[in-house]
């Protein structure tokens, strides 16, 4: 079972959520948070936090998914007169280049389709400078963390649209839901309908650090003291009680106005473009825990607002930190690819994830030698198989001749002709059973649909029972195979044995036990 690490590279703290994939989905195994130092260069502070995080053991993951920190990525919305992915891939570079203040060769970008119809497609495009992405990757790799996926922080919420409880959704089924992640130095906004792709996404400068600076300026106190006071006593609206609390609330709201304006503008633009209302606002991030902020945003934006609630199985591990760990959880779910709608990944070109390729390149000589040996063995196996089959055929013909000589009084080597003669109503073989291991095998193989990718590793056939072992891609294929076999009148009862993942985690190994009883057997026994 694969371990997936979702990593939120926040400016206040680095947060990690570890999932473990299962046959039916995934389970949350652990979560960790490491506070980022406030002094020193940003890259050095990030490396120090990642080193501490790696010491917890969360880095031992099969797949790592991160979002770009800060405001490193820019978001663009593009409209195309077609929705064919091949045509989009061929032309999107020219469209993106026209949106950039620098050369396209200096950037890495990716996109995903927000919506499409017969008139074309609307795309969400994320762009980052190669140097900025390389800096983040270097800091991660020096901490022995090599992400397979680097995505946009707002698009990371893509899979939550399909996994969150229905209570998180808007009251009207056609309305959209907006995720607002209030971080320390960045606010991300994600808009989409439950069970559908993200339709709007952007990152906005601002957040908890701006509120702390406003508080420090208002009361002329150090930043560390202002941060501590905000965490312990900070509140807005009706939650602010007392002269100092009300004074602080005023400072908070003034500092939050630029973010509020951007939220209003983006939501209004989305409504005008999609002709769809935003029916629910869901808050996450550390700043969202400021008392009274949920009610304040609901009044300012006129949209029902609530704190994010993760699925119950995730809350059991993450606990009260659900809103804080939301981005890390969303990134881990992205790695599990639940819902299958997210495709955005900035690890492309020279910055693509290379671990698997590098390993193969180092082992290319061994792989070549192994392939040559395997080819020789396949040829030898074919020769041996043909020789054995030829000998076996001679034995069968001899046995058929001997049987027909004893039963019919003459040797007959043609199987079809001998079978017709033996089946004659007046023949001595009229009462012989019509079922053989060969006919049962033919019935078994003909019943398995060709479109189901199933490999049989062992089949044991008796006249009253068939046992088999095989492997396939998913448990659903096993159910489809059983349903197909139940259509055979002779397969009276089919029992499935234990199904489990193969050692490499790519296949499902299973066993079946089939009781054989044809209708003519019952008639014969009754007679």
Steps between C-alpha positions, in 0.01 A plus 500: 500500500641837394572780747421850370633817662319832453732789589385858566805730489343781701687815606392458865530121519562197281215249523490138386222242465580135420244278326523129436318375192275193527298295256194711577664841527734630769540557873670783688800362691670807649527879504785727611567873529835677540514875575722699260761725661437875472864606456730439205456457125172343390674208324714427807197512730312262269793255489524499879128425535518225237797341676299485825202360314708232330627390841143400592510228232227641276746527211493121459220523243448340160367826360535863611267780389569867577350838407712797406558720804417870522401681181753328273230389255278719283151390392340576162162414350501423126218419260556270204264450200548123534520243781715230336801449736736445205404833343526674837850358562609615153384862539497589870867603505429790264204613714698482824796691353270791423406523869855510639729798569802274439607243241315168495834312506550632855170352622335170578123476460218250503125516463179315561157536344257693721197455274425405142210481255444493125637856474839419656673479836593731788841426646668575831871557437768521768843646420819517707853613418743211459744659746232527771391138449862380497565678831208321666602162357860548617387576856281189498761269350766617747259382769466165317151585375444468126139581400347321205231771470533878546164670463328836541387563862144590396467207258606265781142526628379332179447157653325631810209588274437124466599377847354744753173421682182614325433739790791711374324568172259785418125466553425535125650213301606720207674759720877498542707474815800724570797384708688789663832396657614779732870442546774704664613699194268365229126451446384254235154493347361192324152489343321199355197278531499191721609200291625719212830660396623830644365790293689794655820519707742767612750590771476838679766679702399542864399295801593454861836681479326818379262484798794455737681802351184710530465402867867574572465842335173579681640428847867574423615157619753247357382256231556195722281652773235598247496145355458348845221743595318435170509124553374521858259796497446605139138537386277705267134594494288405798779277633715805576414596862675785676668821392832340402326213319281741300800715416688191382196386301497830315868457414435144379212603273693791349791267422261243354328742259736441201435124523125558539494718185679233298261231626196708403643581157591139419166359616309767307706429187433126533124557538489726193699255287331175607152641582520291814486616862750413773273334755754415771830643626728254684790635705828325580852598603638622831363854467147363458507413871478873591183516712206665328659491152250245364205724590684814381567354154142376472376855562755666269459260208134406546580130460434222758841432656636220718829344607630205304415155637704210367346152457450320832774242434749785446387689810580197718873552426520872426260604774438867578769609252279413203473856369874562548598175325247537217752579224735216602202262507379622160849445355515144637157427352629641169778240513245225561316639192160452658240620253757498220422857387827674599785495248696818573873437558785751453776237502565513127792510258841534662334522844291184454503229765793280398556245775336212312683585175837540668463163669415335169797669329740373766361149466474502118779243454338256743161558343643434151665177611185388675293575187740292284484207743123525514480499119715185478289332768181588314634339182611189690165487678316515167707218355448282809128580506456404133694176551294406804173584323598292200575199722181554693299516178639163393404353838146639473456361147623160615263507796209603273578212264514254790172628648305487172643154426368369831162676487416510128707210372717714274779758539397857431765777523279794399379655826179658364398186314580282800303731730192486276520122484543472878204732560269284295188415692543130454874501552658350812628850586157664504501508878852638532536844666517787252709722727880490501777717638553637150137606460502659845816692415343616173187616684710683758719687252213586263300652785772745611446827304797586279499863614575403863883491554527177700802267505449142623805366684352161604189301400407162653204323337307200637166389361321643803725792596725766348752699704701782348741776598551818298577868509337813360509880538208568736250317723226617262640271227466201735132583556448533122667161442284325763185655349599369156576147629163481675339500158624143438240239596768259626668744740265440791681693774791746478690598816767770502805449717715769656597787268817696576748733334806357326844580644554792260152636577390511132276192489229328705564125556188289555368145507170340395342167598227384256265207573403327177156342460329487160121457459548163329680375814184558704281332240735202484505460878122522522461244225 
